[in-house]
C-alpha cells in the first residue's frame, strides 16, 4: 500500500466509492437542512435563559427559606428595596435621552440651515 491512507481499501469498485461519496453528500445536505430548520432567535434564547435563571433563583430561595411563600417574601423585600433606585435610574435615563434628542435636533437644524 504505497501512497495510501491507513485503513483505506484500494480494492473497492469505483461504483462503491462514488456511492459512498453520494451518501456522504446527502447526509451533509440533510444536516444543513435540519440545522436551517431549527434556527434559534438570539433574543428568544436570551429570554429563555433569563427566565430559567430566575426560576433557579426562586428555587434556591425556596430551599433556603423553607417554602415558596418565604422565597416570595424575600423577593418582595428585595424589589421594594430596589424600586426607588430603579425609578431614579429610569428618570435619569429619560432626562438624558431627552437632552440627547434636543442636542441632535439642534445639530441637525444647524447643519441644514
ABEGO torsion letter per residue (X at the ends): XBGBBBGBBAABBAAAAAAAAAAAAAAAAAAAAAAAAABBBAAAAAAAAAAAAAAAAAAAAAAAAGBAAAAAAAAAAAAAAAAAAAAAAAAAAAAAAAAAAAAAAAAAAAAAX
